[in-house]
Structure formats: structure tokens, C-alpha cells
Amino acid sequence: MTDTGRPHGSTVPVRDVSGAARTEVAQRLWDYTGLVRLECLPLLSAPFLLGCAVSPAGSSTTAYAWFGAGLALHGLSCASNDIADRELDAHDPRRANRPLTSGRVPVRHAVVLSVLLGALFALAVLILPSEHPSLLWISLGLTVWGNTRQKRSRVPTPVSDLLWGVSVAAPLLAFTPEPGIGHVAATAALALVVTAFDVAGGDIKDLDTDRRAGLRTTAIVLGLRPGPHGIDTSTAFRLATTTGYAMTGALCLTSLITASARLPLLLAALTALLAGTVPLARHTAGRVVSAGGRSVVFLAGPFVAVLCATAAMAPHPAQVALVTGAVTGATLAAGLGRRLLARTTSPH
């Protein structure tokens, strides 16, 4: 009778080793790209491309080099946030499978990765051309502080959230020799959009965990509370959201008018802002909001208005369309890459 089993001590066939190695590599890639939120990085880094598009002396090579630096900066942002919040995340069942919380990525590896990404961005600020490098250093400083100390700082959380929005939007000003009122207005509008996205998309989702931990996030300060049918809102929340939307729209229109925008851009911005009032009304009129993608839909209108304002200021408005396409393509590619990694690492 022939023994078909593998003798003790025999080598595993090469194809088995190769398959196991591929799976292990894919798992590591999945974990580390999840740590830095790969699919979110292109959109967060868009202000670098937009800032170069607005600059009269910007070149495409420099712009995409800065875009790469922006990916490093916001990769640092996401990784350092997970490092700082790992103890809180351990008590949240939704985050039990995160790379740090689950232990698949050691904390020391995450720290080393964060330092390397920060060093890469600092090197870019030192060697790549920019008109106002101080703004980029401020972005780096606010990014590190905002993601490591924000929830535990004595600075009121609405202020610290706004400062993080400023850190994301600041590159829009960093490459123009003499920014005018329109540049400042567009940057301020983008900072408000980013801040609102952080509160509506992040604070609301984490509300229950943050309340149990005794934190004072902007959503909690504005009076949001977990309810039986979702998140119960408050008058302060509805007022802040509506006021912020109106301010963002006014800043975008100020930028468009000072840049002597052509009628199509002006109409596009107005249409986007008016269209955004429909989901805004749904978001604020009801007494309950839900966590998830629907909570940030109303921000699409102001974001399109910011793009219109940027196009009005750019020497070649078509560059903003190219930037939008590049960011969209990079986001889709990152999402597709994550999906492929998920299929490779999932058990068959």
C-alpha cells in the first residue's frame, strides 16, 4: 500500500510556498495601506495640485511631485491618528479589526512609518520650489498636532477641527507669489468644507465611543447625542451647519467675483451651492441624523463651488479639470487596489 502523505521533514512544494508568500505580502500591503487610508489620500492631497494649477509659474512635473508629498503628509496624518487613538479603538467593536487594534501592525512599525512619511514631506518642502514654504511647515505641524493631541488638548475642539481644515487647505495658497482676496477666500472656503467633512463624517460616526471615553469632540460640544433611531441633533448643531454652509458659499462667490469669473463658472458654482441645499435641509431639518456617507452628501455642492473658484483664478482653467480628473483617477485606482488586496487576502 502506497503512503500518499508527505513524509515528516519533507519540503513543501514550491507552488505552496509561493502562494503562501503572495498571500502574506498581500496581507501586509492590505494592513499598511489600511493604516494610511490609501483610498482617502488623493482627495486630501488635491489642494497641492490645485495650488500649483492656480500659480502662474507652476509646472506639471512640480505639481505632481508636490502631490506625492501631499500623499506622504496625509498618510502621516492617518497613521498618527490611529496610533494616538489605538486605546479608544480597542473598545469600539467596529474597529477591532483595524491594523493597529488587531495587532497585525506593531505600534513601533506604525511609528517608524509615520516618521518616514513626515521626513519625506519635510524633504519635499526643503527641495521642491514653493512661494510660501512657511504655510507648508504649518500644515505639517498642525497635521501632527491635530492627529496626536487634538482630542486631549485644552484647545476647544471646534477650533482644533478648524485648524486641521486649515492644514489641509493651506497648500492652495503656498504656490502663488502674491495671493489676493480671491485666493484667501477660496482657501478659507475649502478649510470650512474639510472641517465640516471631519465633523459630519468622523465625529458623528465616533460619537458613542467618544462619549464613553469622556472626550469633547465638536459633535458632542454641539449637543449631538445617541438616540434610539440614530443620532439626535440639537439647535446648536443645526445652526452651526447652516451658518457654515452659508459662509462657505459666500467665500466661494467672493473668490469668483474678485477673479472676474466667466459666466459659466459662476453659474456652475451657484447651481452646485443651490443643489447642495436639498441634502443640507434633510441633514438639518430632521431631529435625527445617521452616521455614514449620507451625512456628508451636502458638502458636494460647496466642494464643486471651490473647484469653480479655483478654475476662475487659474491661468489656464482647463488645468483644474485635469487636476480633478487626476485626483478622481488616483482615488479610483487606490480603491481598486484595496479591493484586489481584499480578494487576495480573504479565505477562498
The 8 nearest C-alpha neighbors of each residue, nearest first, counted from 0:
[[1, 2, 3, 4, 5, 6, 7, 9],
 [0, 2, 3, 4, 5, 6, 7, 9],
 [3, 1, 4, 0, 5, 6, 7, 9],
 [2, 4, 1, 5, 6, 0, 7, 9],
 [5, 3, 2, 6, 7, 1, 9, 8],
 [4, 6, 7, 9, 3, 2, 8, 10],
 [7, 5, 9, 8, 4, 2, 3, 10],
 [6, 8, 9, 5, 10, 4, 11, 2],
 [7, 9, 6, 10, 5, 11, 4, 12],
 [10, 8, 6, 7, 11, 5, 12, 4],
 [11, 9, 12, 8, 13, 5, 7, 6],
 [10, 12, 13, 15, 9, 16, 14, 5],
 [11, 13, 15, 14, 10, 16, 17, 9],
 [14, 12, 16, 15, 17, 11, 10, 18],
 [13, 15, 17, 12, 16, 18, 11, 19],
 [16, 14, 18, 17, 13, 12, 19, 11],
 [17, 15, 19, 13, 14, 18, 20, 12],
 [16, 18, 14, 20, 15, 19, 13, 21],
 [19, 17, 21, 15, 20, 16, 14, 22],
 [20, 18, 22, 16, 21, 17, 15, 23],
 [19, 21, 23, 17, 22, 18, 16, 24],
 [22, 20, 18, 24, 23, 19, 25, 17],
 [21, 23, 25, 19, 20, 24, 344, 26],
 [22, 24, 26, 20, 25, 21, 19, 27],
 [25, 23, 21, 27, 26, 22, 20, 28],
 [24, 26, 22, 28, 23, 27, 340, 29],
 [27, 25, 29, 23, 24, 28, 344, 22],
 [28, 26, 30, 24, 29, 25, 31, 23],
 [29, 27, 25, 31, 26, 30, 32, 24],
 [28, 30, 26, 27, 32, 31, 340, 33],
 [31, 29, 33, 27, 98, 28, 32, 34],
 [30, 32, 34, 33, 28, 29, 27, 35],
 [33, 31, 37, 35, 29, 34, 30, 28],
 [34, 32, 36, 30, 31, 35, 29, 37],
 [33, 35, 31, 32, 78, 36, 30, 98],
 [34, 36, 74, 77, 78, 32, 33, 37],
 [37, 35, 33, 39, 34, 38, 32, 77],
 [36, 38, 32, 40, 39, 35, 333, 33],
 [37, 39, 333, 334, 330, 36, 40, 41],
 [40, 38, 37, 36, 41, 42, 43, 330],
 [39, 41, 43, 37, 42, 70, 38, 44],
 [42, 40, 44, 43, 326, 330, 39, 329],
 [41, 43, 45, 44, 40, 39, 326, 330],
 [42, 44, 40, 41, 45, 39, 167, 73],
 [43, 45, 69, 41, 42, 46, 70, 47],
 [44, 46, 42, 48, 47, 43, 41, 49],
 [47, 45, 49, 171, 48, 44, 170, 50],
 [48, 46, 50, 170, 45, 49, 66, 44],
 [49, 47, 51, 45, 50, 46, 62, 66],
 [48, 50, 46, 52, 51, 47, 171, 45],
 [51, 49, 171, 47, 53, 52, 48, 46],
 [50, 52, 54, 57, 48, 49, 53, 62],
 [53, 51, 49, 50, 54, 313, 318, 48],
 [54, 52, 313, 50, 51, 312, 49, 55],
 [53, 55, 175, 51, 57, 56, 52, 174],
 [56, 54, 57, 314, 53, 175, 313, 52],
 [57, 55, 54, 58, 51, 175, 174, 53],
 [56, 58, 51, 54, 55, 52, 59, 62],
 [59, 57, 61, 60, 62, 56, 51, 52],
 [58, 60, 62, 61, 63, 57, 51, 52],
 [61, 59, 62, 63, 58, 64, 57, 65],
 [60, 62, 64, 58, 59, 63, 65, 57],
 [61, 63, 59, 65, 60, 64, 48, 51],
 [64, 62, 66, 65, 60, 61, 67, 59],
 [65, 63, 61, 67, 66, 62, 60, 68],
 [66, 64, 68, 62, 63, 67, 47, 69],
 [65, 67, 63, 69, 68, 64, 47, 48],
 [68, 66, 70, 64, 65, 69, 63, 71],
 [69, 67, 65, 71, 120, 66, 70, 72],
 [68, 70, 44, 66, 72, 71, 67, 65],
 [71, 69, 67, 68, 73, 72, 40, 44],
 [70, 72, 74, 116, 68, 69, 73, 120],
 [73, 71, 69, 75, 74, 70, 120, 117],
 [74, 72, 76, 75, 70, 71, 40, 69],
 [73, 75, 35, 71, 76, 77, 72, 70],
 [74, 76, 113, 73, 72, 78, 77, 116],
 [77, 75, 73, 74, 79, 78, 142, 80],
 [76, 78, 35, 80, 74, 79, 75, 73],
 [77, 79, 35, 75, 81, 80, 34, 76],
 [80, 78, 82, 81, 76, 77, 75, 146],
 [81, 79, 146, 77, 83, 78, 82, 147],
 [82, 80, 84, 78, 79, 83, 85, 77],
 [81, 83, 79, 85, 80, 84, 78, 106],
 [82, 84, 80, 147, 81, 85, 79, 146],
 [85, 83, 81, 87, 86, 82, 88, 80],
 [84, 86, 88, 82, 87, 81, 83, 100],
 [87, 85, 89, 88, 84, 90, 83, 100],
 [88, 86, 84, 89, 85, 90, 91, 212],
 [89, 87, 85, 91, 90, 86, 94, 84],
 [88, 90, 86, 87, 91, 100, 95, 85],
 [91, 89, 88, 87, 92, 86, 208, 95],
 [90, 92, 88, 93, 94, 89, 208, 95],
 [93, 91, 95, 94, 90, 89, 88, 96],
 [94, 92, 91, 95, 96, 88, 97, 90],
 [95, 93, 96, 92, 97, 91, 88, 89],
 [94, 96, 92, 97, 100, 93, 101, 89],
 [95, 97, 101, 94, 98, 100, 93, 99],
 [96, 98, 100, 94, 99, 101, 95, 34],
 [97, 99, 103, 104, 30, 101, 100, 102],
 [100, 98, 102, 104, 101, 97, 103, 105],
 [99, 101, 97, 102, 89, 98, 95, 85],
 [100, 102, 96, 99, 98, 103, 97, 95],
 [103, 101, 99, 104, 100, 105, 98, 106],
 [102, 104, 98, 101, 99, 105, 30, 100],
 [103, 105, 99, 98, 102, 106, 108, 109],
 [106, 104, 108, 107, 102, 103, 99, 109],
 [105, 107, 109, 108, 110, 104, 99, 82],
 [106, 108, 110, 109, 105, 111, 104, 112],
 [109, 107, 111, 105, 106, 110, 112, 104],
 [108, 110, 112, 106, 107, 111, 113, 105],
 [111, 109, 107, 113, 108, 112, 106, 114],
 [112, 110, 108, 114, 113, 109, 107, 115],
 [111, 113, 109, 115, 110, 114, 108, 116],
 [114, 112, 75, 110, 116, 111, 115, 117],
 [113, 115, 117, 111, 112, 116, 118, 110],
 [116, 114, 118, 112, 117, 113, 119, 111],
 [115, 117, 119, 71, 113, 118, 114, 75],
 [116, 118, 114, 120, 119, 115, 113, 75],
 [119, 117, 121, 115, 116, 120, 114, 122],
 [118, 120, 116, 122, 117, 121, 115, 123],
 [119, 121, 123, 68, 117, 122, 118, 72],
 [122, 120, 118, 124, 123, 119, 117, 125],
 [121, 123, 125, 119, 120, 124, 118, 126],
 [124, 122, 120, 126, 127, 121, 125, 68],
 [125, 123, 121, 122, 126, 127, 120, 132],
 [126, 124, 122, 123, 127, 121, 128, 132],
 [125, 127, 123, 124, 122, 128, 121, 129],
 [126, 128, 123, 124, 125, 129, 61, 65],
 [129, 127, 126, 130, 61, 124, 125, 174],
 [130, 128, 174, 131, 132, 173, 127, 124],
 [129, 131, 174, 176, 173, 175, 132, 128],
 [130, 132, 173, 133, 129, 134, 174, 135],
 [133, 131, 135, 134, 129, 130, 136, 124],
 [132, 134, 136, 135, 131, 137, 173, 138],
 [135, 133, 137, 132, 136, 131, 173, 169],
 [134, 136, 138, 132, 137, 133, 139, 170],
 [135, 137, 139, 133, 138, 134, 140, 132],
 [136, 138, 134, 140, 135, 139, 141, 133],
 [139, 137, 166, 135, 141, 136, 140, 142],
 [138, 140, 136, 142, 137, 141, 143, 135],
 [141, 139, 137, 143, 142, 138, 144, 136],
 [140, 142, 144, 138, 143, 145, 139, 166],
 [143, 141, 139, 145, 140, 144, 76, 138],
 [142, 144, 140, 141, 146, 145, 147, 139],
 [145, 143, 141, 147, 148, 146, 142, 140],
 [144, 146, 149, 142, 141, 143, 147, 148],
 [145, 147, 80, 143, 144, 149, 148, 79],
 [146, 148, 83, 144, 145, 80, 149, 143],
 [149, 147, 151, 144, 152, 150, 145, 146],
 [148, 150, 145, 152, 151, 146, 147, 159],
 [151, 149, 152, 148, 214, 216, 156, 215],
 [152, 150, 148, 149, 153, 214, 147, 215],
 [153, 151, 149, 154, 148, 150, 155, 156],
 [154, 152, 155, 151, 156, 149, 150, 148],
 [153, 155, 152, 156, 159, 158, 149, 157],
 [156, 154, 158, 157, 153, 159, 152, 217],
 [155, 157, 159, 158, 217, 216, 160, 154],
 [158, 156, 217, 160, 159, 155, 161, 216],
 [159, 157, 161, 156, 160, 155, 162, 154],
 [158, 160, 156, 162, 161, 157, 163, 149],
 [161, 159, 163, 157, 162, 158, 194, 156],
 [160, 162, 164, 158, 163, 159, 194, 157],
 [163, 161, 165, 159, 164, 160, 158, 166],
 [164, 162, 166, 160, 165, 161, 145, 141],
 [163, 165, 190, 194, 161, 193, 167, 162],
 [164, 166, 162, 190, 168, 163, 167, 169],
 [165, 167, 138, 163, 164, 169, 168, 141],
 [168, 166, 164, 165, 169, 163, 138, 43],
 [167, 169, 165, 190, 166, 170, 186, 171],
 [168, 170, 171, 166, 165, 172, 167, 134],
 [171, 169, 173, 172, 47, 46, 168, 50],
 [170, 172, 50, 46, 169, 173, 168, 49],
 [173, 171, 170, 169, 174, 175, 50, 178],
 [172, 174, 170, 131, 130, 171, 175, 134],
 [173, 175, 130, 129, 54, 172, 50, 51],
 [174, 176, 54, 177, 178, 172, 173, 130],
 [177, 175, 130, 178, 174, 54, 131, 173],
 [178, 176, 175, 179, 130, 172, 174, 182],
 [179, 177, 182, 175, 176, 172, 183, 180],
 [180, 178, 182, 181, 177, 183, 184, 257],
 [179, 181, 183, 182, 184, 178, 254, 257],
 [180, 182, 254, 184, 179, 183, 257, 185],
 [183, 181, 185, 179, 184, 180, 178, 186],
 [182, 184, 186, 180, 181, 185, 187, 179],
 [183, 185, 181, 250, 187, 186, 182, 254],
 [186, 184, 188, 182, 187, 183, 251, 254],
 [187, 185, 189, 183, 188, 184, 168, 190],
 [186, 188, 190, 184, 189, 185, 183, 191],
 [189, 187, 247, 185, 191, 186, 190, 250],
 [188, 190, 192, 186, 191, 187, 168, 193],
 [189, 191, 164, 165, 187, 193, 168, 188],
 [192, 190, 194, 188, 189, 193, 195, 187],
 [191, 193, 189, 195, 194, 190, 196, 188],
 [194, 192, 196, 164, 190, 191, 195, 189],
 [195, 193, 164, 191, 197, 196, 192, 161],
 [194, 196, 198, 192, 197, 193, 199, 191],
 [197, 195, 193, 199, 200, 194, 198, 192],
 [198, 196, 194, 201, 200, 195, 199, 193],
 [197, 199, 202, 195, 201, 196, 200, 194],
 [200, 198, 196, 203, 197, 195, 294, 201],
 [199, 201, 197, 196, 198, 295, 203, 202],
 [202, 200, 197, 204, 198, 203, 199, 205],
 [203, 201, 198, 205, 204, 206, 218, 199],
 [202, 204, 206, 205, 201, 199, 290, 200],
 [203, 205, 290, 201, 202, 206, 200, 291],
 [206, 204, 202, 203, 208, 207, 209, 201],
 [207, 205, 203, 209, 208, 204, 202, 210],
 [206, 208, 210, 209, 205, 211, 225, 204],
 [209, 207, 211, 210, 205, 206, 212, 91],
 [208, 210, 212, 206, 214, 211, 207, 205],
 [211, 209, 213, 207, 212, 208, 214, 206],
 [210, 212, 208, 213, 209, 207, 214, 206],
 [213, 211, 209, 210, 214, 208, 87, 207],
 [212, 214, 210, 211, 209, 215, 208, 216],
 [215, 213, 209, 212, 210, 216, 150, 151],
 [216, 214, 219, 220, 217, 213, 156, 150],
 [215, 217, 219, 218, 156, 214, 220, 202],
 [216, 218, 220, 157, 156, 219, 221, 215],
 [219, 217, 221, 216, 220, 223, 202, 203],
 [218, 220, 222, 216, 223, 221, 217, 215],
 [219, 221, 217, 222, 218, 215, 216, 223],
 [222, 220, 236, 218, 219, 235, 223, 217],
 [221, 223, 219, 220, 233, 224, 218, 232],
 [224, 222, 232, 219, 218, 231, 221, 233],
 [223, 225, 231, 230, 226, 222, 232, 219],
 [226, 224, 230, 231, 229, 207, 223, 227],
 [225, 227, 229, 230, 231, 228, 224, 287],
 [226, 228, 229, 225, 230, 231, 287, 224],
 [229, 227, 226, 230, 287, 231, 225, 289],
 [230, 228, 226, 289, 227, 287, 288, 225],
 [229, 231, 225, 288, 287, 226, 224, 289],
 [230, 232, 287, 224, 226, 223, 286, 225],
 [233, 231, 223, 286, 287, 230, 236, 222],
 [232, 234, 236, 235, 222, 223, 237, 231],
 [233, 235, 237, 236, 238, 232, 222, 221],
 [236, 234, 238, 233, 221, 237, 239, 222],
 [237, 235, 221, 239, 233, 234, 238, 240],
 [238, 236, 283, 234, 240, 235, 239, 241],
 [237, 239, 235, 241, 236, 240, 242, 234],
 [240, 238, 242, 236, 237, 241, 243, 235],
 [239, 241, 243, 237, 238, 242, 236, 244],
 [242, 240, 244, 238, 243, 239, 237, 245],
 [243, 241, 245, 239, 244, 240, 238, 246],
 [242, 244, 246, 240, 245, 241, 239, 247],
 [243, 245, 247, 241, 242, 246, 240, 248],
 [244, 246, 242, 248, 243, 247, 249, 241],
 [247, 245, 249, 243, 248, 244, 242, 250],
 [248, 246, 188, 244, 250, 245, 249, 243],
 [247, 249, 245, 251, 246, 250, 252, 244],
 [248, 250, 246, 252, 247, 251, 253, 245],
 [249, 251, 253, 184, 247, 252, 248, 188],
 [252, 250, 254, 248, 253, 249, 185, 305],
 [251, 253, 255, 249, 254, 250, 256, 248],
 [254, 252, 250, 256, 251, 255, 249, 257],
 [253, 255, 181, 251, 257, 252, 256, 184],
 [256, 254, 252, 308, 260, 258, 253, 257],
 [255, 257, 259, 253, 258, 254, 252, 260],
 [258, 256, 254, 259, 255, 181, 253, 180],
 [257, 259, 255, 256, 260, 312, 311, 254],
 [260, 258, 256, 257, 255, 261, 311, 312],
 [261, 259, 311, 255, 258, 256, 265, 264],
 [260, 262, 264, 263, 265, 259, 311, 255],
 [261, 263, 265, 264, 266, 260, 267, 259],
 [264, 262, 266, 265, 261, 267, 260, 268],
 [265, 263, 267, 266, 262, 261, 307, 268],
 [264, 266, 262, 268, 267, 263, 269, 260],
 [265, 267, 269, 263, 268, 264, 270, 262],
 [268, 266, 264, 270, 265, 269, 263, 271],
 [267, 269, 304, 271, 265, 266, 270, 307],
 [270, 268, 266, 272, 271, 267, 273, 265],
 [269, 271, 267, 273, 268, 272, 274, 266],
 [272, 270, 300, 274, 268, 269, 273, 275],
 [271, 273, 300, 275, 269, 274, 270, 301],
 [272, 274, 270, 275, 276, 271, 269, 300],
 [275, 273, 271, 276, 272, 277, 270, 300],
 [274, 276, 300, 297, 272, 273, 277, 278],
 [275, 277, 279, 273, 274, 278, 280, 272],
 [276, 278, 280, 279, 275, 274, 281, 297],
 [279, 277, 297, 281, 280, 276, 275, 282],
 [280, 278, 276, 282, 297, 277, 281, 275],
 [281, 279, 283, 277, 284, 282, 278, 276],
 [280, 282, 278, 279, 284, 283, 285, 277],
 [283, 281, 279, 280, 278, 284, 288, 285],
 [282, 284, 237, 280, 285, 281, 279, 240],
 [285, 283, 280, 281, 282, 286, 237, 279],
 [286, 284, 287, 283, 281, 282, 288, 232],
 [285, 287, 232, 231, 284, 288, 233, 283],
 [286, 288, 231, 230, 285, 232, 229, 289],
 [289, 287, 230, 229, 282, 231, 290, 232],
 [290, 288, 229, 230, 291, 294, 287, 293],
 [289, 291, 204, 203, 294, 288, 200, 292],
 [290, 292, 293, 294, 289, 200, 204, 295],
 [293, 291, 294, 295, 296, 290, 200, 289],
 [292, 294, 296, 295, 291, 289, 290, 297],
 [293, 295, 292, 291, 199, 296, 290, 200],
 [296, 294, 297, 293, 298, 292, 199, 200],
 [297, 295, 293, 298, 299, 294, 278, 292],
 [296, 298, 278, 275, 279, 295, 299, 300],
 [299, 297, 296, 300, 301, 295, 302, 192],
 [300, 298, 302, 297, 301, 296, 303, 275],
 [299, 301, 271, 275, 272, 303, 298, 302],
 [302, 300, 304, 303, 298, 299, 272, 305],
 [301, 303, 305, 299, 304, 300, 298, 306],
 [302, 304, 306, 300, 305, 301, 299, 307],
 [303, 305, 268, 301, 307, 302, 306, 251],
 [306, 304, 308, 302, 307, 303, 251, 185],
 [305, 307, 303, 309, 304, 308, 310, 302],
 [308, 306, 304, 310, 305, 309, 264, 268],
 [307, 309, 305, 311, 255, 310, 306, 254],
 [310, 308, 306, 312, 311, 307, 305, 313],
 [309, 311, 316, 307, 313, 308, 312, 319],
 [310, 312, 308, 260, 309, 313, 258, 307],
 [313, 311, 309, 310, 258, 53, 308, 314],
 [312, 314, 53, 310, 315, 316, 311, 52],
 [315, 313, 55, 316, 53, 312, 54, 52],
 [314, 316, 313, 317, 318, 310, 52, 319],
 [317, 315, 310, 318, 313, 319, 314, 311],
 [316, 318, 320, 319, 315, 321, 310, 313],
 [319, 317, 321, 316, 320, 315, 52, 322],
 [320, 318, 322, 321, 317, 310, 316, 323],
 [319, 321, 323, 317, 318, 322, 324, 316],
 [322, 320, 318, 324, 319, 323, 325, 317],
 [323, 321, 319, 325, 324, 320, 318, 326],
 [324, 322, 320, 326, 321, 325, 327, 319],
 [323, 325, 321, 327, 322, 326, 328, 320],
 [324, 326, 322, 328, 327, 323, 329, 321],
 [327, 325, 329, 323, 328, 324, 41, 330],
 [326, 328, 324, 330, 325, 329, 323, 331],
 [329, 327, 325, 331, 326, 330, 324, 332],
 [328, 330, 332, 326, 331, 327, 333, 325],
 [331, 329, 327, 333, 328, 332, 38, 41],
 [330, 332, 334, 328, 333, 329, 335, 327],
 [333, 331, 329, 335, 334, 330, 336, 328],
 [334, 332, 38, 336, 330, 335, 331, 329],
 [333, 335, 331, 337, 38, 336, 332, 330],
 [336, 334, 338, 332, 337, 333, 331, 339],
 [337, 335, 333, 339, 338, 334, 332, 340],
 [336, 338, 340, 334, 335, 339, 341, 333],
 [339, 337, 341, 335, 340, 336, 334, 342],
 [340, 338, 342, 336, 341, 337, 343, 335],
 [339, 341, 343, 337, 338, 342, 25, 29],
 [340, 342, 338, 344, 339, 343, 345, 337],
 [343, 341, 339, 345, 340, 344, 338, 346],
 [342, 344, 340, 341, 345, 339, 22, 25],
 [343, 345, 341, 342, 26, 22, 340, 25],
 [344, 346, 342, 343, 341, 347, 340, 26],
 [347, 345, 344, 343, 342, 341, 22, 26],
 [346, 345, 342, 344, 343, 341, 22, 18]]
